[in-house]
C-alpha cells in the first residue's frame, strides 16, 4: 500500500464528519465567526470527533488535521 492510500480519508470517515457537522453546525463555521466560548466548544467537539474518526482509521490524525480535512 502506498503512503497516499494510508492517508486518504475513508468514505465512512467523511460520513461521520458530515453527521457531526449537521448535528453541530458550529463545526462548519470559521473561527472568526464564532465567539470565544463558541471556539472553545468547537475545539472540544473536534477533539471528540477525532477520537471517533481515529477509532475506525486508518488514517489516524490529530484533531487539528481532521479539522483541515473538512475545510
PDB file of N, CA, C, O and CB in Angstrom:
ATOM      1  N   UNK A   1       0.841  -1.183   0.000  1.00  0.00           N
ATOM      2  CA  UNK A   1       0.000   0.000   0.000  1.00  0.00           C
ATOM      3  C   UNK A   1       0.884   1.244   0.000  1.00  0.00           C
ATOM      4  O   UNK A   1       1.873   1.308   0.730  1.00  0.00           O
ATOM      5  CB  UNK A   1      -0.956   0.000   1.220  1.00  0.00           C
ATOM      6  N   UNK A   2       0.531   2.215  -0.808  1.00  0.00           N
ATOM      7  CA  UNK A   2       1.320   3.444  -0.829  1.00  0.00           C
ATOM      8  C   UNK A   2       0.954   4.340   0.349  1.00  0.00           C
ATOM      9  O   UNK A   2      -0.094   4.173   0.972  1.00  0.00           O
ATOM     10  CB  UNK A   2       1.111   4.195  -2.152  1.00  0.00           C
ATOM     11  N   UNK A   3       1.841   5.298   0.644  1.00  0.00           N
ATOM     12  CA  UNK A   3       1.562   6.203   1.761  1.00  0.00           C
ATOM     13  C   UNK A   3       0.349   7.083   1.467  1.00  0.00           C
ATOM     14  O   UNK A   3      -0.348   7.497   2.393  1.00  0.00           O
ATOM     15  CB  UNK A   3       2.786   7.079   2.058  1.00  0.00           C
ATOM     16  N   UNK A   4       0.087   7.374   0.194  1.00  0.00           N
ATOM     17  CA  UNK A   4      -1.098   8.164  -0.157  1.00  0.00           C
ATOM     18  C   UNK A   4      -2.373   7.410   0.222  1.00  0.00           C
ATOM     19  O   UNK A   4      -3.321   8.006   0.733  1.00  0.00           O
ATOM     20  CB  UNK A   4      -1.102   8.497  -1.668  1.00  0.00           C
ATOM     21  N   UNK A   5      -2.393   6.115  -0.026  1.00  0.00           N
ATOM     22  CA  UNK A   5      -3.559   5.316   0.312  1.00  0.00           C
ATOM     23  C   UNK A   5      -3.801   5.341   1.818  1.00  0.00           C
ATOM     24  O   UNK A   5      -4.944   5.437   2.263  1.00  0.00           O
ATOM     25  CB  UNK A   5      -3.385   3.872  -0.180  1.00  0.00           C
ATOM     26  N   UNK A   6      -2.753   5.257   2.583  1.00  0.00           N
ATOM     27  CA  UNK A   6      -2.899   5.247   4.030  1.00  0.00           C
ATOM     28  C   UNK A   6      -3.402   6.586   4.565  1.00  0.00           C
ATOM     29  O   UNK A   6      -3.991   6.638   5.644  1.00  0.00           O
ATOM     30  CB  UNK A   6      -1.577   4.898   4.680  1.00  0.00           C
ATOM     31  N   UNK A   7      -3.176   7.663   3.822  1.00  0.00           N
ATOM     32  CA  UNK A   7      -3.598   8.968   4.298  1.00  0.00           C
ATOM     33  C   UNK A   7      -4.983   9.370   3.798  1.00  0.00           C
ATOM     34  O   UNK A   7      -5.551  10.351   4.278  1.00  0.00           O
ATOM     35  CB  UNK A   7      -2.598   9.999   3.884  1.00  0.00           C
ATOM     36  N   UNK A   8      -5.519   8.643   2.864  1.00  0.00           N
ATOM     37  CA  UNK A   8      -6.811   9.015   2.295  1.00  0.00           C
ATOM     38  C   UNK A   8      -7.928   8.787   3.315  1.00  0.00           C
ATOM     39  O   UNK A   8      -8.038   7.720   3.919  1.00  0.00           O
ATOM     40  CB  UNK A   8      -7.087   8.210   1.007  1.00  0.00           C
ATOM     41  N   UNK A   9      -8.732   9.797   3.483  1.00  0.00           N
ATOM     42  CA  UNK A   9      -9.879   9.695   4.377  1.00  0.00           C
ATOM     43  C   UNK A   9     -10.900   8.753   3.753  1.00  0.00           C
ATOM     44  O   UNK A   9     -11.192   8.853   2.562  1.00  0.00           O
ATOM     45  CB  UNK A   9     -10.508  11.096   4.652  1.00  0.00           C
ATOM     46  N   UNK A  10     -11.438   7.847   4.543  1.00  0.00           N
ATOM     47  CA  UNK A  10     -12.404   6.882   4.020  1.00  0.00           C
ATOM     48  C   UNK A  10     -13.778   7.523   3.887  1.00  0.00           C
ATOM     49  O   UNK A  10     -14.065   8.554   4.496  1.00  0.00           O
ATOM     50  CB  UNK A  10     -12.480   5.642   4.930  1.00  0.00           C
ATOM     51  N   UNK A  11     -14.610   6.898   3.087  1.00  0.00           N
ATOM     52  CA  UNK A  11     -15.995   7.380   2.940  1.00  0.00           C
ATOM     53  C   UNK A  11     -16.727   7.350   4.275  1.00  0.00           C
ATOM     54  O   UNK A  11     -17.503   8.250   4.596  1.00  0.00           O
ATOM     55  CB  UNK A  11     -16.757   6.529   1.905  1.00  0.00           C
ATOM     56  N   UNK A  12     -16.469   6.308   5.037  1.00  0.00           N
ATOM     57  CA  UNK A  12     -17.115   6.204   6.355  1.00  0.00           C
ATOM     58  C   UNK A  12     -16.707   7.380   7.238  1.00  0.00           C
ATOM     59  O   UNK A  12     -17.542   7.944   7.945  1.00  0.00           O
ATOM     60  CB  UNK A  12     -16.746   4.863   7.043  1.00  0.00           C
ATOM     61  N   UNK A  13     -15.438   7.748   7.200  1.00  0.00           N
ATOM     62  CA  UNK A  13     -14.979   8.886   7.995  1.00  0.00           C
ATOM     63  C   UNK A  13     -15.625  10.183   7.511  1.00  0.00           C
ATOM     64  O   UNK A  13     -16.021  11.015   8.328  1.00  0.00           O
ATOM     65  CB  UNK A  13     -13.446   9.002   7.932  1.00  0.00           C
ATOM     66  N   UNK A  14     -15.736  10.366   6.193  1.00  0.00           N
ATOM     67  CA  UNK A  14     -16.414  11.556   5.673  1.00  0.00           C
ATOM     68  C   UNK A  14     -17.879  11.596   6.105  1.00  0.00           C
ATOM     69  O   UNK A  14     -18.405  12.660   6.433  1.00  0.00           O
ATOM     70  CB  UNK A  14     -16.319  11.595   4.144  1.00  0.00           C
ATOM     71  N   UNK A  15     -18.536  10.430   6.103  1.00  0.00           N
ATOM     72  CA  UNK A  15     -19.940  10.380   6.549  1.00  0.00           C
ATOM     73  C   UNK A  15     -20.072  10.777   8.013  1.00  0.00           C
ATOM     74  O   UNK A  15     -21.020  11.462   8.396  1.00  0.00           O
ATOM     75  CB  UNK A  15     -20.520   8.973   6.339  1.00  0.00           C
ATOM     76  N   UNK A  16     -19.124  10.348   8.820  1.00  0.00           N
ATOM     77  CA  UNK A  16     -19.154  10.697  10.239  1.00  0.00           C
ATOM     78  C   UNK A  16     -18.960  12.205  10.410  1.00  0.00           C
ATOM     79  O   UNK A  16     -19.671  12.833  11.196  1.00  0.00           O
ATOM     80  CB  UNK A  16     -18.064   9.916  11.019  1.00  0.00           C
ATOM     81  N   UNK A  17     -18.009  12.789   9.686  1.00  0.00           N
ATOM     82  CA  UNK A  17     -17.809  14.245   9.746  1.00  0.00           C
ATOM     83  C   UNK A  17     -19.088  14.957   9.348  1.00  0.00           C
ATOM     84  O   UNK A  17     -19.502  15.900  10.023  1.00  0.00           O
ATOM     85  CB  UNK A  17     -16.639  14.687   8.827  1.00  0.00           C
ATOM     86  N   UNK A  18     -19.719  14.530   8.277  1.00  0.00           N
ATOM     87  CA  UNK A  18     -20.954  15.161   7.821  1.00  0.00           C
ATOM     88  C   UNK A  18     -22.055  15.066   8.883  1.00  0.00           C
ATOM     89  O   UNK A  18     -22.782  16.031   9.119  1.00  0.00           O
ATOM     90  CB  UNK A  18     -21.426  14.513   6.516  1.00  0.00           C
ATOM     91  N   UNK A  19     -22.169  13.905   9.514  1.00  0.00           N
ATOM     92  CA  UNK A  19     -23.185  13.732  10.569  1.00  0.00           C
ATOM     93  C   UNK A  19     -22.932  14.708  11.713  1.00  0.00           C
ATOM     94  O   UNK A  19     -23.864  15.337  12.216  1.00  0.00           O
ATOM     95  CB  UNK A  19     -23.184  12.274  11.103  1.00  0.00           C
ATOM     96  N   UNK A  20     -21.672  14.834  12.123  1.00  0.00           N
ATOM     97  CA  UNK A  20     -21.331  15.748  13.223  1.00  0.00           C
ATOM     98  C   UNK A  20     -21.598  17.197  12.832  1.00  0.00           C
ATOM     99  O   UNK A  20     -22.109  17.970  13.643  1.00  0.00           O
ATOM    100  CB  UNK A  20     -19.854  15.576  13.629  1.00  0.00           C
ATOM    101  N   UNK A  21     -21.261  17.573  11.605  1.00  0.00           N
ATOM    102  CA  UNK A  21     -21.480  18.966  11.162  1.00  0.00           C
ATOM    103  C   UNK A  21     -22.969  19.279  11.123  1.00  0.00           C
ATOM    104  O   UNK A  21     -23.380  20.393  11.450  1.00  0.00           O
ATOM    105  CB  UNK A  21     -20.849  19.208   9.762  1.00  0.00           C
ATOM    106  N   UNK A  22     -23.774  18.307  10.728  1.00  0.00           N
ATOM    107  CA  UNK A  22     -25.230  18.520  10.737  1.00  0.00           C
ATOM    108  C   UNK A  22     -25.748  18.670  12.167  1.00  0.00           C
ATOM    109  O   UNK A  22     -26.629  19.487  12.436  1.00  0.00           O
ATOM    110  CB  UNK A  22     -25.953  17.349  10.031  1.00  0.00           C
ATOM    111  N   UNK A  23     -25.194  17.875  13.076  1.00  0.00           N
ATOM    112  CA  UNK A  23     -25.629  17.929  14.475  1.00  0.00           C
ATOM    113  C   UNK A  23     -25.066  19.153  15.199  1.00  0.00           C
ATOM    114  O   UNK A  23     -25.731  19.726  16.062  1.00  0.00           O
ATOM    115  CB  UNK A  23     -25.205  16.657  15.205  1.00  0.00           C
ATOM    116  N   UNK A  24     -23.852  19.551  14.850  1.00  0.00           N
ATOM    117  CA  UNK A  24     -23.177  20.694  15.485  1.00  0.00           C
ATOM    118  C   UNK A  24     -22.700  21.663  14.407  1.00  0.00           C
ATOM    119  O   UNK A  24     -21.523  21.644  14.050  1.00  0.00           O
ATOM    120  CB  UNK A  24     -21.975  20.219  16.364  1.00  0.00           C
ATOM    121  N   UNK A  25     -23.586  22.511  13.881  1.00  0.00           N
ATOM    122  CA  UNK A  25     -23.235  23.422  12.782  1.00  0.00           C
ATOM    123  C   UNK A  25     -22.044  24.333  13.086  1.00  0.00           C
ATOM    124  O   UNK A  25     -21.408  24.835  12.159  1.00  0.00           O
ATOM    125  CB  UNK A  25     -24.425  24.271  12.439  1.00  0.00           C
ATOM    126  N   UNK A  26     -21.732  24.554  14.356  1.00  0.00           N
ATOM    127  CA  UNK A  26     -20.591  25.396  14.714  1.00  0.00           C
ATOM    128  C   UNK A  26     -19.295  24.823  14.142  1.00  0.00           C
ATOM    129  O   UNK A  26     -18.346  25.572  13.912  1.00  0.00           O
ATOM    130  CB  UNK A  26     -20.483  25.533  16.243  1.00  0.00           C
ATOM    131  N   UNK A  27     -19.237  23.517  13.911  1.00  0.00           N
ATOM    132  CA  UNK A  27     -18.035  22.901  13.352  1.00  0.00           C
ATOM    133  C   UNK A  27     -17.720  23.413  11.950  1.00  0.00           C
ATOM    134  O   UNK A  27     -16.560  23.436  11.539  1.00  0.00           O
ATOM    135  CB  UNK A  27     -18.193  21.394  13.321  1.00  0.00           C
ATOM    136  N   UNK A  28     -18.743  23.818  11.225  1.00  0.00           N
ATOM    137  CA  UNK A  28     -18.565  24.278   9.845  1.00  0.00           C
ATOM    138  C   UNK A  28     -18.262  25.763   9.759  1.00  0.00           C
ATOM    139  O   UNK A  28     -17.943  26.271   8.684  1.00  0.00           O
ATOM    140  CB  UNK A  28     -19.799  23.971   9.036  1.00  0.00           C
ATOM    141  N   UNK A  29     -18.358  26.455  10.868  1.00  0.00           N
ATOM    142  CA  UNK A  29     -18.150  27.901  10.859  1.00  0.00           C
ATOM    143  C   UNK A  29     -16.687  28.255  11.069  1.00  0.00           C
ATOM    144  O   UNK A  29     -15.955  27.545  11.758  1.00  0.00           O
ATOM    145  CB  UNK A  29     -19.000  28.563  11.931  1.00  0.00           C
ATOM    146  N   UNK A  30     -16.276  29.355  10.471  1.00  0.00           N
ATOM    147  CA  UNK A  30     -14.926  29.872  10.642  1.00  0.00           C
ATOM    148  C   UNK A  30     -14.727  30.302  12.092  1.00  0.00           C
ATOM    149  O   UNK A  30     -15.670  30.737  12.754  1.00  0.00           O
ATOM    150  CB  UNK A  30     -14.661  31.055   9.676  1.00  0.00           C
ATOM    151  N   UNK A  31     -13.501  30.177  12.577  1.00  0.00           N
ATOM    152  CA  UNK A  31     -13.216  30.623  13.946  1.00  0.00           C
ATOM    153  C   UNK A  31     -13.494  32.116  14.104  1.00  0.00           C
ATOM    154  O   UNK A  31     -13.842  32.566  15.196  1.00  0.00           O
ATOM    155  CB  UNK A  31     -11.755  30.317  14.319  1.00  0.00           C
ATOM    156  N   UNK A  32     -13.346  32.877  13.043  1.00  0.00           N
ATOM    157  CA  UNK A  32     -13.611  34.319  13.090  1.00  0.00           C
ATOM    158  C   UNK A  32     -15.093  34.626  13.266  1.00  0.00           C
ATOM    159  O   UNK A  32     -15.452  35.712  13.721  1.00  0.00           O
ATOM    160  CB  UNK A  32     -13.100  34.985  11.824  1.00  0.00           C
ATOM    161  N   UNK A  33     -15.948  33.685  12.910  1.00  0.00           N
ATOM    162  CA  UNK A  33     -17.392  33.882  13.014  1.00  0.00           C
ATOM    163  C   UNK A  33     -17.956  33.443  14.362  1.00  0.00           C
ATOM    164  O   UNK A  33     -19.144  33.621  14.629  1.00  0.00           O
ATOM    165  CB  UNK A  33     -18.089  33.131  11.909  1.00  0.00           C
ATOM    166  N   UNK A  34     -17.117  32.878  15.198  1.00  0.00           N
ATOM    167  CA  UNK A  34     -17.573  32.271  16.453  1.00  0.00           C
ATOM    168  C   UNK A  34     -16.981  33.044  17.631  1.00  0.00           C
ATOM    169  O   UNK A  34     -15.793  33.365  17.641  1.00  0.00           O
ATOM    170  CB  UNK A  34     -17.170  30.763  16.524  1.00  0.00           C
ATOM    171  N   UNK A  35     -17.816  33.334  18.614  1.00  0.00           N
ATOM    172  CA  UNK A  35     -17.340  33.996  19.840  1.00  0.00           C
ATOM    173  C   UNK A  35     -16.375  33.088  20.584  1.00  0.00           C
ATOM    174  O   UNK A  35     -16.279  31.900  20.278  1.00  0.00           O
ATOM    175  CB  UNK A  35     -18.525  34.380  20.758  1.00  0.00           C
ATOM    176  N   UNK A  36     -15.663  33.637  21.555  1.00  0.00           N
ATOM    177  CA  UNK A  36     -14.655  32.874  22.294  1.00  0.00           C
ATOM    178  C   UNK A  36     -15.225  31.594  22.901  1.00  0.00           C
ATOM    179  O   UNK A  36     -14.616  30.532  22.773  1.00  0.00           O
ATOM    180  CB  UNK A  36     -14.056  33.735  23.390  1.00  0.00           C
ATOM    181  N   UNK A  37     -16.381  31.677  23.559  1.00  0.00           N
ATOM    182  CA  UNK A  37     -16.989  30.484  24.152  1.00  0.00           C
ATOM    183  C   UNK A  37     -17.297  29.448  23.073  1.00  0.00           C
ATOM    184  O   UNK A  37     -17.131  28.246  23.286  1.00  0.00           O
ATOM    185  CB  UNK A  37     -18.276  30.857  24.920  1.00  0.00           C
ATOM    186  N   UNK A  38     -17.741  29.920  21.932  1.00  0.00           N
ATOM    187  CA  UNK A  38     -18.041  29.024  20.820  1.00  0.00           C
ATOM    188  C   UNK A  38     -16.799  28.352  20.272  1.00  0.00           C
ATOM    189  O   UNK A  38     -16.846  27.188  19.872  1.00  0.00           O
ATOM    190  CB  UNK A  38     -18.733  29.779  19.718  1.00  0.00           C
ATOM    191  N   UNK A  39     -15.686  29.074  20.249  1.00  0.00           N
ATOM    192  CA  UNK A  39     -14.426  28.487  19.779  1.00  0.00           C
ATOM    193  C   UNK A  39     -13.965  27.381  20.719  1.00  0.00           C
ATOM    194  O   UNK A  39     -13.458  26.352  20.273  1.00  0.00           O
ATOM    195  CB  UNK A  39     -13.334  29.569  19.659  1.00  0.00           C
ATOM    196  N   UNK A  40     -14.142  27.591  22.012  1.00  0.00           N
ATOM    197  CA  UNK A  40     -13.771  26.553  22.985  1.00  0.00           C
ATOM    198  C   UNK A  40     -14.642  25.309  22.801  1.00  0.00           C
ATOM    199  O   UNK A  40     -14.142  24.185  22.844  1.00  0.00           O
ATOM    200  CB  UNK A  40     -13.906  27.089  24.432  1.00  0.00           C
ATOM    201  N   UNK A  41     -15.943  25.515  22.597  1.00  0.00           N
ATOM    202  CA  UNK A  41     -16.852  24.399  22.340  1.00  0.00           C
ATOM    203  C   UNK A  41     -16.450  23.696  21.046  1.00  0.00           C
ATOM    204  O   UNK A  41     -16.416  22.467  20.983  1.00  0.00           O
ATOM    205  CB  UNK A  41     -18.323  24.892  22.259  1.00  0.00           C
ATOM    206  N   UNK A  42     -16.152  24.472  20.032  1.00  0.00           N
ATOM    207  CA  UNK A  42     -15.766  23.919  18.737  1.00  0.00           C
ATOM    208  C   UNK A  42     -14.510  23.046  18.873  1.00  0.00           C
ATOM    209  O   UNK A  42     -14.442  21.963  18.293  1.00  0.00           O
ATOM    210  CB  UNK A  42     -15.524  25.055  17.721  1.00  0.00           C
ATOM    211  N   UNK A  43     -13.533  23.513  19.627  1.00  0.00           N
ATOM    212  CA  UNK A  43     -12.313  22.745  19.844  1.00  0.00           C
ATOM    213  C   UNK A  43     -12.626  21.427  20.547  1.00  0.00           C
ATOM    214  O   UNK A  43     -12.109  20.379  20.160  1.00  0.00           O
ATOM    215  CB  UNK A  43     -11.304  23.562  20.664  1.00  0.00           C
ATOM    216  N   UNK A  44     -13.465  21.475  21.572  1.00  0.00           N
ATOM    217  CA  UNK A  44     -13.824  20.248  22.298  1.00  0.00           C
ATOM    218  C   UNK A  44     -14.556  19.269  21.386  1.00  0.00           C
ATOM    219  O   UNK A  44     -14.316  18.063  21.443  1.00  0.00           O
ATOM    220  CB  UNK A  44     -14.700  20.580  23.522  1.00  0.00           C
ATOM    221  N   UNK A  45     -15.447  19.789  20.545  1.00  0.00           N
ATOM    222  CA  UNK A  45     -16.174  18.921  19.613  1.00  0.00           C
ATOM    223  C   UNK A  45     -15.213  18.267  18.622  1.00  0.00           C
ATOM    224  O   UNK A  45     -15.331  17.074  18.342  1.00  0.00           O
ATOM    225  CB  UNK A  45     -17.252  19.723  18.857  1.00  0.00           C
ATOM    226  N   UNK A  46     -14.260  19.042  18.087  1.00  0.00           N
ATOM    227  CA  UNK A  46     -13.288  18.477  17.139  1.00  0.00           C
ATOM    228  C   UNK A  46     -12.451  17.395  17.797  1.00  0.00           C
ATOM    229  O   UNK A  46     -12.135  16.386  17.166  1.00  0.00           O
ATOM    230  CB  UNK A  46     -12.374  19.576  16.582  1.00  0.00           C
ATOM    231  N   UNK A  47     -12.090  17.592  19.052  1.00  0.00           N
ATOM    232  CA  UNK A  47     -11.307  16.576  19.763  1.00  0.00           C
ATOM    233  C   UNK A  47     -12.098  15.286  19.915  1.00  0.00           C
ATOM    234  O   UNK A  47     -11.552  14.198  19.728  1.00  0.00           O
ATOM    235  CB  UNK A  47     -10.880  17.094  21.141  1.00  0.00           C
ATOM    236  N   UNK A  48     -13.381  15.397  20.253  1.00  0.00           N
ATOM    237  CA  UNK A  48     -14.236  14.209  20.395  1.00  0.00           C
ATOM    238  C   UNK A  48     -14.458  13.536  19.046  1.00  0.00           C
ATOM    239  O   UNK A  48     -14.427  12.310  18.942  1.00  0.00           O
ATOM    240  CB  UNK A  48     -15.592  14.588  21.023  1.00  0.00           C
ATOM    241  N   UNK A  49     -14.682  14.347  18.014  1.00  0.00           N
ATOM    242  CA  UNK A  49     -14.879  13.805  16.676  1.00  0.00           C
ATOM    243  C   UNK A  49     -13.619  13.072  16.208  1.00  0.00           C
ATOM    244  O   UNK A  49     -13.720  11.999  15.613  1.00  0.00           O
ATOM    245  CB  UNK A  49     -15.248  14.928  15.687  1.00  0.00           C
ATOM    246  N   UNK A  50     -12.458  13.625  16.464  1.00  0.00           N
ATOM    247  CA  UNK A  50     -11.204  12.982  16.063  1.00  0.00           C
ATOM    248  C   UNK A  50     -11.056  11.604  16.702  1.00  0.00           C
ATOM    249  O   UNK A  50     -10.578  10.667  16.061  1.00  0.00           O
ATOM    250  CB  UNK A  50     -10.010  13.864  16.442  1.00  0.00           C
ATOM    251  N   UNK A  51     -11.460  11.483  17.944  1.00  0.00           N
ATOM    252  CA  UNK A  51     -11.398  10.177  18.612  1.00  0.00           C
ATOM    253  C   UNK A  51     -12.257   9.169  17.864  1.00  0.00           C
ATOM    254  O   UNK A  51     -11.823   8.048  17.600  1.00  0.00           O
ATOM    255  CB  UNK A  51     -11.861  10.288  20.087  1.00  0.00           C
ATOM    256  N   UNK A  52     -13.481   9.574  17.521  1.00  0.00           N
ATOM    257  CA  UNK A  52     -14.382   8.669  16.793  1.00  0.00           C
ATOM    258  C   UNK A  52     -13.810   8.311  15.421  1.00  0.00           C
ATOM    259  O   UNK A  52     -13.858   7.151  15.014  1.00  0.00           O
ATOM    260  CB  UNK A  52     -15.774   9.310  16.632  1.00  0.00           C
ATOM    261  N   UNK A  53     -13.273   9.297  14.710  1.00  0.00           N
ATOM    262  CA  UNK A  53     -12.713   9.042  13.383  1.00  0.00           C
ATOM    263  C   UNK A  53     -11.491   8.137  13.459  1.00  0.00           C
ATOM    264  O   UNK A  53     -11.314   7.260  12.614  1.00  0.00           O
ATOM    265  CB  UNK A  53     -12.345  10.357  12.702  1.00  0.00           C
ATOM    266  N   UNK A  54     -10.657   8.344  14.456  1.00  0.00           N
ATOM    267  CA  UNK A  54      -9.444   7.540  14.598  1.00  0.00           C
ATOM    268  C   UNK A  54      -9.736   6.105  15.009  1.00  0.00           C
ATOM    269  O   UNK A  54      -8.951   5.202  14.716  1.00  0.00           O
ATOM    270  CB  UNK A  54      -8.525   8.173  15.607  1.00  0.00           C
ATOM    271  N   UNK A  55     -10.860   5.889  15.685  1.00  0.00           N
ATOM    272  CA  UNK A  55     -11.229   4.523  16.082  1.00  0.00           C
ATOM    273  C   UNK A  55     -11.492   3.643  14.870  1.00  0.00           C
ATOM    274  O   UNK A  55     -11.322   2.426  14.950  1.00  0.00           O
ATOM    275  CB  UNK A  55     -12.464   4.545  16.983  1.00  0.00           C
ATOM    276  N   UNK A  56     -11.903   4.227  13.753  1.00  0.00           N
ATOM    277  CA  UNK A  56     -12.179   3.433  12.559  1.00  0.00           C
ATOM    278  C   UNK A  56     -11.078   3.571  11.517  1.00  0.00           C
ATOM    279  O   UNK A  56     -11.182   2.995  10.434  1.00  0.00           O
ATOM    280  CB  UNK A  56     -13.509   3.841  11.958  1.00  0.00           C
ATOM    281  N   UNK A  57     -10.019   4.330  11.828  1.00  0.00           N
ATOM    282  CA  UNK A  57      -8.920   4.579  10.892  1.00  0.00           C
ATOM    283  C   UNK A  57      -8.215   3.302  10.501  1.00  0.00           C
ATOM    284  O   UNK A  57      -8.601   2.257  11.025  1.00  0.00           O
ATOM    285  CB  UNK A  57      -7.924   5.546  11.491  1.00  0.00           C
ATOM    286  N   UNK A  58      -7.227   3.282   9.639  1.00  0.00           N
ATOM    287  CA  UNK A  58      -6.542   4.482   9.198  1.00  0.00           C
ATOM    288  C   UNK A  58      -7.345   5.242   8.150  1.00  0.00           C
ATOM    289  O   UNK A  58      -8.251   4.694   7.520  1.00  0.00           O
ATOM    290  CB  UNK A  58      -5.181   4.128   8.650  1.00  0.00           C
ATOM    291  N   UNK A  59      -7.007   6.477   7.980  1.00  0.00           N
ATOM    292  CA  UNK A  59      -5.935   7.205   8.622  1.00  0.00           C
ATOM    293  C   UNK A  59      -6.287   7.613  10.049  1.00  0.00           C
ATOM    294  O   UNK A  59      -7.454   7.713  10.427  1.00  0.00           O
ATOM    295  CB  UNK A  59      -5.589   8.419   7.810  1.00  0.00           C
ATOM    296  N   UNK A  60      -5.237   7.843  10.817  1.00  0.00           N
ATOM    297  CA  UNK A  60      -5.360   8.358  12.179  1.00  0.00           C
ATOM    298  C   UNK A  60      -4.674   9.712  12.180  1.00  0.00           C
ATOM    299  O   UNK A  60      -3.525   9.844  11.758  1.00  0.00           O
ATOM    300  CB  UNK A  60      -4.725   7.374  13.255  1.00  0.00           C
ATOM    301  N   UNK A  61      -5.396  10.719  12.662  1.00  0.00           N
ATOM    302  CA  UNK A  61      -4.877  12.085  12.643  1.00  0.00           C
ATOM    303  C   UNK A  61      -5.167  12.787  13.963  1.00  0.00           C
ATOM    304  O   UNK A  61      -6.047  12.378  14.720  1.00  0.00           O
ATOM    305  CB  UNK A  61      -5.484  12.878  11.474  1.00  0.00           C
ATOM    306  N   UNK A  62      -4.410  13.853  14.225  1.00  0.00           N
ATOM    307  CA  UNK A  62      -4.701  14.743  15.349  1.00  0.00           C
ATOM    308  C   UNK A  62      -5.968  15.521  15.017  1.00  0.00           C
ATOM    309  O   UNK A  62      -6.338  15.636  13.849  1.00  0.00           O
ATOM    310  CB  UNK A  62      -3.500  15.714  15.642  1.00  0.00           C
ATOM    311  N   UNK A  63      -6.628  16.051  16.029  1.00  0.00           N
ATOM    312  CA  UNK A  63      -7.895  16.753  15.796  1.00  0.00           C
ATOM    313  C   UNK A  63      -7.730  17.930  14.842  1.00  0.00           C
ATOM    314  O   UNK A  63      -8.625  18.194  14.039  1.00  0.00           O
ATOM    315  CB  UNK A  63      -8.473  17.243  17.116  1.00  0.00           C
ATOM    316  N   UNK A  64      -6.617  18.635  14.909  1.00  0.00           N
ATOM    317  CA  UNK A  64      -6.420  19.787  14.018  1.00  0.00           C
ATOM    318  C   UNK A  64      -6.270  19.337  12.562  1.00  0.00           C
ATOM    319  O   UNK A  64      -6.681  20.051  11.648  1.00  0.00           O
ATOM    320  CB  UNK A  64      -5.178  20.595  14.450  1.00  0.00           C
ATOM    321  N   UNK A  65      -5.695  18.181  12.349  1.00  0.00           N
ATOM    322  CA  UNK A  65      -5.581  17.653  10.990  1.00  0.00           C
ATOM    323  C   UNK A  65      -6.946  17.258  10.448  1.00  0.00           C
ATOM    324  O   UNK A  65      -7.235  17.480   9.273  1.00  0.00           O
ATOM    325  CB  UNK A  65      -4.631  16.449  10.958  1.00  0.00           C
ATOM    326  N   UNK A  66      -7.794  16.671  11.298  1.00  0.00           N
ATOM    327  CA  UNK A  66      -9.152  16.342  10.860  1.00  0.00           C
ATOM    328  C   UNK A  66      -9.919  17.616  10.520  1.00  0.00           C
ATOM    329  O   UNK A  66     -10.688  17.647   9.560  1.00  0.00           O
ATOM    330  CB  UNK A  66      -9.898  15.540  11.951  1.00  0.00           C
ATOM    331  N   UNK A  67      -9.712  18.633  11.289  1.00  0.00           N
ATOM    332  CA  UNK A  67     -10.379  19.907  11.029  1.00  0.00           C
ATOM    333  C   UNK A  67      -9.981  20.428   9.646  1.00  0.00           C
ATOM    334  O   UNK A  67     -10.829  20.906   8.893  1.00  0.00           O
ATOM    335  CB  UNK A  67     -10.025  20.948  12.129  1.00  0.00           C
ATOM    336  N   UNK A  68      -8.696  20.335   9.312  1.00  0.00           N
ATOM    337  CA  UNK A  68      -8.231  20.791   7.997  1.00  0.00           C
ATOM    338  C   UNK A  68      -8.825  19.958   6.864  1.00  0.00           C
ATOM    339  O   UNK A  68      -9.141  20.493   5.801  1.00  0.00           O
ATOM    340  CB  UNK A  68      -6.706  20.738   7.931  1.00  0.00           C
ATOM    341  N   UNK A  69      -8.978  18.659   7.083  1.00  0.00           N
ATOM    342  CA  UNK A  69      -9.556  17.774   6.066  1.00  0.00           C
ATOM    343  C   UNK A  69     -10.965  18.230   5.716  1.00  0.00           C
ATOM    344  O   UNK A  69     -11.379  18.156   4.559  1.00  0.00           O
ATOM    345  CB  UNK A  69      -9.573  16.307   6.557  1.00  0.00           C
ATOM    346  N   UNK A  70     -11.691  18.696   6.709  1.00  0.00           N
ATOM    347  CA  UNK A  70     -13.102  19.037   6.489  1.00  0.00           C
ATOM    348  C   UNK A  70     -13.294  20.416   5.875  1.00  0.00           C
ATOM    349  O   UNK A  70     -14.396  20.754   5.445  1.00  0.00           O
ATOM    350  CB  UNK A  70     -13.855  18.965   7.792  1.00  0.00           C
ATOM    351  N   UNK A  71     -12.235  21.215   5.829  1.00  0.00           N
ATOM    352  CA  UNK A  71     -12.380  22.590   5.328  1.00  0.00           C
ATOM    353  C   UNK A  71     -12.436  22.641   3.832  1.00  0.00           C
ATOM    354  O   UNK A  71     -12.556  23.722   3.256  1.00  0.00           O
ATOM    355  CB  UNK A  71     -11.248  23.452   5.812  1.00  0.00           C
TER     356      UNK A  71
END
